[in-house]
């Protein structure tokens, strides 16, 4: 989950919390409150919260955490409020509110037409035309999800961690799935 704290149109800060459907609203609320405290912002100063989520299992927890710890009723983008972009996709209900909110923000910041690339849990590509309308896009597994699937399904691949790259002399492990293959392996 990505959170952004705005004072009017000015972004004061942003933070990420892992999406975990097992987390309680109190756990999530305390994490949010800690971030506010870290930036000397009073939770009670929050005047509005907008949620653009495509993860139904966390919605109940998220809504209740916001109600209890930020003292506001959150607005759900696409359900409680119009997102503010024409969605020309063949089946508009198949496009997540998160992608449409990204599109509105990108058009506001960069203008139109444009292609938006968002690399996170999923990697998405979205096209906005010269009129500012959402035309469609593509969604792929994000890097972490793709790597986890590769290591799960390709048993000869070993999970690679960034710790191997901490020193200039460190070498990547020799495995069929390494980004760089060892000469001996490629000669086989």
SERO-4910 file (N, C-alpha, C, O; in steps of 0.05 Angstrom, whole numbers):
BEGIN
 pado doro    nc1    nc2    nc3   cac1   cac2   cac3    cc1    cc2    cc3    oc1    oc2    oc3
  Unk    A     17    -23      0      0      0      0     18     25      0     38     26     14
  Unk    A     10     44    -16     25     69    -18      8     91     -7    -16     94    -15
  Unk    A     19    107     11      4    130     22     18    155     15     43    157     15
  Unk    A      3    176      9     14    202      4      0    222     22    -25    222     24
  Unk    A     15    240     35      3    260     52      6    287     39     28    296     33
  Unk    A    -17    300     34    -17    325     20    -26    348     38    -43    344     56
  Unk    A    -15    371     34    -24    395     47    -32    413     23    -16    426     11
  Unk    A    -58    413     17    -68    426     -7    -58    409    -31    -63    385    -32
  Unk    A    -44    422    -50    -33    408    -73     -4    399    -69      7    387    -86
  Unk    A      7    405    -45     35    398    -40     38    371    -26     26    367     -4
  Unk    A     53    353    -38     59    328    -25     79    332     -3    101    341     -7
  Unk    A     70    326     22     88    329     45    105    304     50    126    305     62
  Unk    A     96    281     40    111    257     44     94    233     34     70    235     30
  Unk    A    108    211     30     95    186     23    109    163     36    132    165     44
  Unk    A     94    141     39    106    118     52     92     93     42     70     95     31
  Unk    A    104     70     45     94     44     37     91     26     61    107     26     79
  Unk    A     69     11     60     65    -10     80     58    -35     64     42    -34     45
  Unk    A     69    -58     71     63    -82     57     33    -89     59     21    -85     80
  Unk    A     22    -99     37     -6   -106     37     -8   -134     51      3   -153     41
  Unk    A    -23   -135     73    -25   -159     88    -54   -162     98    -62   -147    115
  Unk    A    -68   -180     87    -97   -183     94   -100   -195    122   -123   -194    133
  Unk    A    -79   -204    135    -81   -215    162    -78   -192    183    -84   -197    207
  Unk    A    -69   -169    175    -64   -147    193    -91   -136    203   -110   -135    188
  Unk    A    -92   -128    228   -117   -117    239   -118    -87    234    -98    -75    226
  Unk    A   -142    -75    237   -144    -47    233   -128    -31    253   -118     -9    247
  Unk    A   -125    -42    277   -108    -28    297    -78    -29    289    -64     -9    292
  Unk    A    -69    -52    279    -41    -54    270    -36    -34    247    -16    -19    247
  Unk    A    -54    -34    228    -51    -16    205    -53     14    214    -38     31    206
  Unk    A    -72     19    231    -76     46    241    -52     57    256    -44     80    254
  Unk    A    -40     39    272    -16     47    287      8     52    269     24     71    274
  Unk    A     11     37    247     32     42    228     28     69    214     47     85    211
  Unk    A      3     75    207     -3    101    195      3    124    215     15    144    208
  Unk    A     -7    120    240     -3    140    260     27    145    266     35    168    271
  Unk    A     43    124    265     72    127    269     84    145    247    102    161    253
  Unk    A     76    141    222     86    158    201     79    187    205     95    205    201
  Unk    A     54    192    213     45    219    219     63    231    241     73    253    239
  Unk    A     67    216    262     83    225    285    112    231    276    123    251    285
  Unk    A    123    214    260    150    218    250    153    245    235    175    257    236
  Unk    A    132    254    222    133    279    208    119    302    223    113    323    211
  Unk    A    115    298    249    102    319    265     76    328    254     70    352    254
  Unk    A     59    310    245     33    316    235     13    303    254     15    279    260
  Unk    A     -7    318    262    -28    307    280    -48    292    263    -58    302    243
  Unk    A    -54    267    271    -74    252    256   -101    267    254   -114    265    233
  Unk    A   -107    282    274   -133    297    275   -133    319    254   -154    330    248
  Unk    A   -110    327    243   -108    347    222   -117    337    195   -120    353    176
  Unk    A   -121    311    192   -130    300    167   -158    309    161   -176    306    177
  Unk    A   -162    320    137   -189    329    129   -202    311    109   -227    311    107
  Unk    A   -187    294     95   -199    276     75   -179    254     69   -155    257     70
  Unk    A   -190    231     62   -175    208     53   -189    196     29   -213    191     30
  Unk    A   -174    191      8   -185    177    -15   -170    151    -19   -145    150    -17
  Unk    A   -184    129    -23   -173    103    -26   -178     94    -55   -200     95    -65
  Unk    A   -156     86    -69   -158     74    -95   -146     46    -93   -121     43    -97
  Unk    A   -162     26    -87   -151      0    -81   -163    -21   -100   -186    -19   -108
  Unk    A   -147    -41   -106   -157    -64   -122   -152    -90   -106   -149   -111   -118
  Unk    A   -150    -87    -79   -146   -110    -62   -169   -112    -42   -167   -103    -19
  Unk    A   -191   -124    -51   -215   -125    -33   -210   -136     -5   -223   -126     14
  Unk    A   -193   -156     -1   -190   -167     26   -179   -148     46   -182   -153     70
  Unk    A   -167   -126     38   -156   -106     58   -174    -82     62   -169    -65     79
  Unk    A   -195    -80     46   -212    -56     47   -225    -51     74   -225    -29     84
  Unk    A   -237    -72     86   -250    -69    111   -231    -59    133   -237    -41    148
  Unk    A   -207    -71    133   -186    -64    153   -177    -35    148   -174    -20    167
  Unk    A   -172    -29    123   -162     -2    116   -182     20    123   -175     40    135
  Unk    A   -207     15    115   -228     35    121   -231     39    151   -233     62    160
  Unk    A   -231     18    166   -234     20    195   -210     33    209   -213     47    228
  Unk    A   -186     27    199   -162     40    209   -163     70    205   -156     85    223
  Unk    A   -171     78    181   -173    107    175   -194    120    192   -190    142    203
  Unk    A   -217    107    195   -238    119    212   -228    123    241   -232    144    253
  Unk    A   -215    102    252   -207    102    280   -183    120    286   -182    134    306
  Unk    A   -163    120    268   -138    134    274   -135    161    260   -120    178    270
  Unk    A   -149    166    238   -148    192    224   -174    207    228   -175    231    220
  Unk    A   -194    195    239   -219    208    246   -235    219    223   -249    239    225
  Unk    A   -233    206    200   -249    214    176   -260    189    163   -250    167    166
  Unk    A   -282    193    148   -294    172    132   -280    173    105   -283    192     91
  Unk    A   -265    152     97   -251    153     71   -270    152     48   -292    140     49
  Unk    A   -262    164     26   -277    163      1   -264    142    -16   -239    141    -19
  Unk    A   -280    124    -28   -269    103    -45   -271    112    -74   -293    116    -84
  Unk    A   -248    116    -87   -247    125   -115   -262    105   -132   -257     81   -131
  Unk    A   -279    116   -149   -294     99   -168   -320     89   -156   -338     82   -172
  Unk    A   -323     88   -130   -348     80   -117   -362    104   -106   -386    109   -112
  Unk    A   -348    119    -89   -360    143    -76   -355    168    -91   -369    188    -87
  Unk    A   -336    168   -109   -329    193   -123   -320    186   -151   -306    166   -156
  Unk    A   -327    203   -170   -318    200   -198   -288    206   -198   -278    225   -186
  Unk    A   -273    189   -212   -244    191   -213   -236    215   -230   -215    226   -225
  Unk    A   -251    222   -250   -245    246   -265   -231    241   -291   -216    258   -301
  Unk    A   -235    218   -303   -222    212   -329   -242    195   -345   -255    177   -334
  Unk    A   -243    200   -371   -260    184   -389   -245    157   -393   -222    157   -401
  Unk    A   -259    135   -388   -248    109   -391   -259     96   -416   -282     88   -417
  Unk    A   -242     95   -437   -251     85   -464   -244     55   -467   -246     45   -490
  Unk    A   -236     42   -446   -229     14   -448   -254     -2   -456   -276      6   -449
  Unk    A   -250    -24   -471   -273    -40   -482   -292    -48   -459   -316    -46   -462
  Unk    A   -281    -57   -437   -298    -63   -413   -287    -47   -390   -269    -56   -375
  Unk    A   -298    -23   -386   -287     -4   -366   -285    -16   -338   -267     -7   -323
  Unk    A   -301    -35   -330   -301    -46   -303   -276    -63   -299   -269    -70   -276
  Unk    A   -262    -70   -320   -237    -86   -317   -213    -69   -310   -192    -81   -305
  Unk    A   -215    -43   -311   -192    -26   -305   -195    -18   -275   -215     -7   -267
  Unk    A   -174    -23   -260   -173    -17   -232   -173     13   -226   -161     29   -241
  Unk    A   -185     21   -204   -186     49   -196   -157     59   -192   -153     83   -197
  Unk    A   -139     42   -183   -111     51   -179    -99     61   -205    -84     81   -206
  Unk    A   -104     47   -227    -93     55   -253   -105     81   -263    -92     97   -276
  Unk    A   -131     84   -258   -144    109   -267   -135    133   -251   -132    155   -262
  Unk    A   -131    129   -225   -121    151   -208    -93    158   -217    -86    181   -218
  Unk    A    -76    138   -223    -49    143   -233    -51    160   -259    -36    178   -262
  Unk    A    -70    153   -276    -73    167   -301    -81    196   -297    -69    214   -310
  Unk    A    -99    201   -279   -107    229   -273    -83    245   -263    -78    267   -271
  Unk    A    -68    233   -244    -44    246   -233    -23    251   -254    -11    273   -255
  Unk    A    -18    231   -272      2    234   -292     -5    256   -313     12    271   -321
  Unk    A    -31    257   -320    -40    278   -339    -36    305   -327    -27    324   -340
  Unk    A    -43    308   -301    -41    333   -287    -11    342   -286     -5    366   -289
  Unk    A      7    323   -282     35    330   -278     50    333   -305     66    351   -308
  Unk    A     44    315   -325     60    314   -349     45    323   -375     57    327   -395
  Unk    A     19    326   -373      3    333   -397     -5    308   -412     -2    285   -403
  Unk    A    -16    312   -436    -26    290   -452    -18    295   -481    -13    318   -489
  Unk    A    -17    275   -497    -20    246   -491      5    235   -477     26    248   -477
  Unk    A      2    212   -465     25    199   -452     21    170   -447     -2    160   -449
  Unk    A     43    156   -442     42    128   -434     53    127   -405     74    139   -400
  Unk    A     39    114   -388     47    112   -360     57     84   -355     44     64   -362
  Unk    A     80     82   -342     92     57   -334     94     57   -304    107     75   -293
  Unk    A     81     38   -291     81     37   -261     93      9   -254     82    -11   -261
  Unk    A    115     10   -240    129    -15   -232    125    -19   -202    137     -4   -186
  Unk    A    110    -39   -195    104    -45   -167     98    -75   -165    112    -91   -177
  Unk    A     78    -82   -149     70   -110   -147     64   -120   -175     70   -143   -181
  Unk    A     51   -104   -191     47   -109   -219     62    -88   -235     67    -66   -225
  Unk    A     69    -94   -259     80    -74   -277     58    -67   -297     49    -85   -312
  Unk    A     50    -42   -298     28    -34   -316     37    -14   -336     55      3   -330
  Unk    A     25    -15   -359     29      5   -380      2     15   -387    -16     -1   -393
  Unk    A     -2     41   -387    -28     53   -393    -25     76   -413     -6     92   -411
  Unk    A    -44     78   -432    -43     98   -453    -65    118   -449    -88    112   -444
  Unk    A    -57    144   -450    -76    166   -448    -74    181   -475    -52    188   -484
  Unk    A    -97    187   -487    -97    200   -513    -95    230   -511    -93    241   -489
  Unk    A    -95    244   -534    -91    273   -534   -114    288   -521   -111    311   -514
  Unk    A   -137    275   -517   -160    287   -503   -159    281   -473   -177    291   -458
  Unk    A   -140    266   -464   -138    260   -435   -155    235   -428   -160    231   -404
  Unk    A   -163    220   -447   -180    196   -442   -163    171   -439   -143    168   -454
  Unk    A   -170    154   -421   -156    129   -417   -164    110   -439   -187    104   -443
  Unk    A   -144    100   -454   -149     83   -477   -145     53   -472   -155     37   -487
  Unk    A   -130     47   -451   -125     19   -445    -96     15   -437    -81     34   -434
  Unk    A    -89    -10   -433    -62    -15   -425    -57    -45   -422    -73    -61   -432
  Unk    A    -36    -51   -408    -28    -79   -404    -18    -81   -375     -8    -62   -363
  Unk    A    -21   -105   -364    -12   -110   -337      4   -136   -337     -4   -156   -349
  Unk    A     26   -135   -324     44   -158   -322     52   -162   -293     50   -143   -277
  Unk    A     62   -186   -285     72   -189   -258     95   -170   -253    111   -164   -271
  Unk    A     96   -160   -229    119   -143   -221    144   -160   -218    143   -184   -220
  Unk    A    166   -146   -215    192   -160   -214    193   -181   -192    201   -204   -196
  Unk    A    184   -174   -167    185   -192   -145    167   -216   -150    175   -239   -145
  Unk    A    143   -211   -159    124   -233   -164    135   -251   -186    133   -276   -184
  Unk    A    146   -240   -207    157   -256   -229    180   -273   -219    183   -296   -226
  Unk    A    198   -261   -203    221   -276   -193    212   -299   -174    222   -321   -176
  Unk    A    192   -294   -157    182   -315   -140    170   -338   -156    175   -361   -149
  Unk    A    155   -331   -177    144   -352   -193    165   -368   -208    164   -393   -209
  Unk    A    186   -355   -217    208   -368   -231    222   -387   -212    227   -410   -219
  Unk    A    228   -378   -188    242   -396   -169    224   -419   -159    234   -440   -153
  Unk    A    198   -414   -158    180   -435   -150    176   -456   -171    175   -480   -165
  Unk    A    174   -448   -196    168   -466   -219    193   -477   -233    192   -498   -245
  Unk    A    216   -464   -231    240   -473   -244    260   -481   -222    275   -465   -212
  Unk    A    258   -507   -214    273   -516   -190    303   -513   -192    316   -512   -171
  Unk    A    314   -511   -216    343   -508   -217    352   -479   -213    376   -474   -211
  Unk    A    333   -461   -212    340   -433   -207    342   -428   -177    324   -436   -162
  Unk    A    363   -415   -169    366   -408   -141    357   -379   -137    362   -362   -155
  Unk    A    345   -373   -115    337   -345   -109    362   -329   -106    381   -337    -93
  Unk    A    363   -305   -119    385   -287   -118    378   -264   -100    356   -254   -101
  Unk    A    397   -257    -83    392   -234    -65    412   -212    -71    433   -217    -83
  Unk    A    405   -188    -64    422   -165    -70    448   -166    -53    466   -151    -60
  Unk    A    450   -182    -33    474   -183    -16    498   -192    -32    521   -185    -25
  Unk    A    494   -207    -54    517   -215    -70    529   -192    -85    551   -195    -96
  Unk    A    516   -169    -87    526   -147   -102    536   -124    -85    540   -102    -94
  Unk    A    541   -129    -59    549   -108    -41    578   -100    -44    585    -77    -39
  Unk    A    595   -118    -54    623   -110    -57    629   -112    -87    618   -128   -101
  Unk    A    648    -95    -96    655    -94   -124    665   -121   -134    662   -128   -157
  Unk    A    678   -137   -116    689   -162   -125    669   -185   -124    676   -207   -134
  Unk    A    646   -181   -113    626   -202   -112    617   -210   -139    614   -193   -157
  Unk    A    613   -236   -143    603   -247   -169    576   -258   -166    569   -268   -144
  Unk    A    560   -258   -187    534   -270   -186    538   -300   -185    557   -311   -196
  Unk    A    519   -315   -172    522   -344   -171    519   -356   -198    505   -346   -216
  Unk    A    533   -378   -203    530   -393   -228    505   -410   -226    505   -430   -210
  Unk    A    486   -404   -241    462   -421   -243    449   -415   -270    454   -394   -282
  Unk    A    433   -434   -280    421   -430   -306    404   -405   -308    399   -395   -330
  Unk    A    395   -395   -286    377   -372   -286    391   -346   -279    377   -325   -277
  Unk    A    417   -346   -274    431   -321   -267    429   -302   -291    429   -310   -314
  Unk    A    429   -276   -285    429   -256   -306    454   -259   -324    453   -253   -348
  Unk    A    476   -267   -311    500   -271   -326    508   -301   -323    511   -310   -301
  Unk    A    511   -315   -345    518   -343   -343    548   -346   -342    563   -331   -353
  Unk    A    557   -367   -328    585   -373   -326    594   -385   -353    578   -399   -366
  Unk    A    619   -381   -360    629   -391   -386    627   -421   -387    620   -432   -408
  Unk    A    632   -434   -365    631   -464   -365    602   -474   -371    598   -493   -385
  Unk    A    583   -460   -359    555   -468   -363    546   -463   -392    532   -480   -403
  Unk    A    554   -440   -403    545   -434   -430    558   -451   -451    549   -454   -473
  Unk    A    581   -464   -444    595   -481   -463    583   -509   -464    588   -524   -483
  Unk    A    567   -516   -445    555   -543   -444    535   -547   -466    524   -569   -469
***
